Each structure stands twice: as C-alpha cells, then as structure tokens.
Amino acid sequence: MASAELKSKSSLRRQILVQAAGERFLLGYNGWGLGYESVTVDGEVVERKGDRLWSVPTFHLAVGAADVRIEVRVWPWLAIECFWVYVDGEVVYAEGKEPREASRRELRLRAVEFVILLMSAVMGLVAAAGLLAHPLGNIR
C-alpha cells in the first residue's frame, strides 16, 4: 500500500514524500516556471508542461514500479486550488476538493479573472507611483 506525506508547501510549490512499491521518493511540483509547470522526482525534472493561457495540468509518470499521476488546479491569483497525488490509481495525497476537468467556459472565465486581477494590480502600482493624471487636470 502506498502512502504520502507533505514535506513543504508554498503558493505554487509542493514537496511530497511518497512510499510505494518498496521505494521512497520525493515528488516536487513547481508552478512558477515562465510559461510552464514542472514535476521533479528526487530533485530531477521529469516532466514539464505549459504553453496554454490557463493550464489545468495532469502529470503522468512512472517512478520505479509505481505509476504516479498528479492533478493540479491553480486559482487565477496564483495559488493552488487542489493538488492530488495518485499512485497506481489510489489517492495517496489530497489537498483541496477533488479535481475535475474544467469546461471551456470555466477556462475562459478564469482567464478573464486573471486579466482583471492583473489590470487592477498594474493600476494600483501606477496610482501608488503618482503617475495617474488628475481627472480635472493639473490642480495646484
């Protein structure tokens, strides 16, 4: 029987220690790549995915005799919504609600949410820097 233990966690990273098929290995997920997300096994990159506006990745890999699947969903504000690890079809680590395939409509809504969030952040920085002109002109 396989088991897993969370070793470290940050907004878009996870480290999970997995014991399966008589082996022990450290799975890592990194969602901070420039246009991609990656999975490591014992520190070595074994899979990398990306190139979509909003990724909803599923990673499949073989580690020794174990078949590993990682399901990750990410919120538009760049935090993990759910992170599930399966070994030989059995859930060994579950964080968040059960992952499901997002519809095209959900993906578009997430992309719109992300753009709005990004625009708000940029406008906030511009306002904080005092770069916005006063709507009534140059008032002294």
Secondary structure per residue as TSV (DSSP state, phi and psi in degrees):
chain	resnum	aa	ss	phi	psi
A	1	M	-	360.0	133.1
A	2	A	-	-84.3	154.8
A	3	S	E	-146.0	162.3
A	4	A	E	-147.4	152.2
A	5	E	E	-139.8	131.2
A	6	L	E	-68.7	127.6
A	7	K	E	-104.6	-37.9
A	8	S	E	-155.5	157.5
A	9	K	E	-152.8	135.0
A	10	S	E	-143.4	-174.9
A	11	S	T	-51.6	-47.9
A	12	L	T	-127.1	30.2
A	13	R	E	-137.5	146.7
A	14	R	E	-142.9	146.6
A	15	Q	E	-128.8	119.9
A	16	I	E	-124.0	125.3
A	17	L	E	-88.7	121.4
A	18	V	E	-115.5	137.6
A	19	Q	E	-119.0	120.1
A	20	A	E	-156.3	145.2
A	21	A	T	49.6	40.5
A	22	G	T	73.8	8.4
A	23	E	E	-119.6	160.1
A	24	R	E	-131.0	128.1
A	25	F	E	-148.4	155.5
A	26	L	E	-103.7	114.0
A	27	L	E	-89.2	135.6
A	28	G	E	-126.4	141.5
A	29	Y	E	-122.3	134.9
A	30	N	E	-132.0	113.0
A	31	G	-	-97.2	9.4
A	32	W	-	-95.7	13.4
A	33	G	S	-67.3	156.8
A	34	L	S	-80.4	91.2
A	35	G	S	86.1	9.0
A	36	Y	E	-151.3	164.4
A	37	E	E	-123.1	152.3
A	38	S	E	-138.1	157.9
A	39	V	E	-123.3	137.1
A	40	T	E	-118.5	153.8
A	41	V	E	-125.1	119.2
A	42	D	T	51.0	40.6
A	43	G	T	87.0	-8.6
A	44	E	E	-99.6	129.1
A	45	V	E	-66.0	124.4
A	46	V	E	-114.5	-19.0
A	47	E	E	-155.6	144.7
A	48	R	E	-140.2	133.5
A	49	K	E	-135.7	154.2
A	50	G	E	172.1	-149.3
A	51	D	-	73.9	12.5
A	52	R	S	-114.7	157.8
A	53	L	S	-60.0	-45.9
A	54	W	S	-136.4	112.7
A	55	S	-	-85.0	140.7
A	56	V	-	-130.1	76.9
A	57	P	-	-80.1	148.4
A	58	T	E	-127.8	125.3
A	59	F	E	-107.9	131.2
A	60	H	E	-117.5	130.1
A	61	L	E	-152.5	156.2
A	62	A	E	-105.6	127.3
A	63	V	E	-122.8	104.7
A	64	G	T	61.3	-126.1
A	65	A	T	-90.7	-0.4
A	66	A	E	-95.1	137.3
A	67	D	E	-96.6	116.3
A	68	V	E	-112.6	135.2
A	69	R	E	-128.6	132.6
A	70	I	E	-119.4	127.7
A	71	E	E	-112.1	126.0
A	72	V	E	-130.3	136.6
A	73	R	E	-127.7	136.1
A	74	V	E	-120.5	134.5
A	75	W	-	-73.3	156.7
A	76	P	T	-60.3	-24.5
A	77	W	T	-89.3	22.0
A	78	L	S	61.1	55.0
A	79	A	-	-137.7	149.6
A	80	I	E	-74.1	126.5
A	81	E	E	-83.9	-46.5
A	82	C	E	-149.8	150.7
A	83	F	E	-145.9	108.5
A	84	W	E	-121.2	138.7
A	85	V	E	-119.7	129.5
A	86	Y	E	-116.4	137.7
A	87	V	E	-123.8	121.6
A	88	D	T	50.6	41.9
A	89	G	T	83.0	-5.2
A	90	E	E	-103.0	134.4
A	91	V	E	-71.1	123.3
A	92	V	E	-113.3	-17.9
A	93	Y	E	-148.4	130.4
A	94	A	E	-137.1	122.7
A	95	E	E	-129.5	124.6
A	96	G	S	83.7	-178.2
A	97	K	S	-75.0	162.7
A	98	E	-	-59.2	130.7
A	99	P	-	-69.4	147.2
A	100	R	-	-143.3	162.5
A	101	E	-	-69.9	131.8
A	102	A	-	-80.8	142.1
A	103	S	-	-75.4	165.5
A	104	R	H	-59.9	-38.4
A	105	R	H	-62.3	-44.7
A	106	E	H	-62.2	-40.1
A	107	L	H	-64.4	-41.7
A	108	R	H	-64.3	-43.5
A	109	L	H	-61.6	-40.9
A	110	R	H	-63.7	-39.8
A	111	A	H	-64.2	-42.2
A	112	V	H	-63.9	-44.0
A	113	E	H	-57.5	-42.6
A	114	F	H	-63.9	-44.5
A	115	V	H	-63.3	-42.9
A	116	I	H	-62.7	-44.2
A	117	L	H	-61.3	-43.8
A	118	L	H	-64.2	-44.2
A	119	M	H	-63.2	-39.6
A	120	S	H	-62.7	-42.4
A	121	A	H	-64.4	-43.3
A	122	V	H	-64.1	-44.9
A	123	M	H	-62.9	-38.3
A	124	G	H	-63.1	-42.2
A	125	L	H	-66.7	-40.9
A	126	V	H	-64.0	-45.0
A	127	A	H	-63.4	-41.9
A	128	A	H	-64.0	-32.4
A	129	A	T	-82.1	-3.6
A	130	G	T	71.5	26.4
A	131	L	-	-91.3	-5.2
A	132	L	S	-84.6	133.8
A	133	A	-	-74.3	146.9
A	134	H	-	-67.6	138.4
A	135	P	T	-62.3	-22.5
A	136	L	T	-98.1	12.5
A	137	G	-	95.2	-161.2
A	138	N	S	-85.7	90.6
A	139	I	-	-90.5	133.5
A	140	R	-	-118.1	360.0
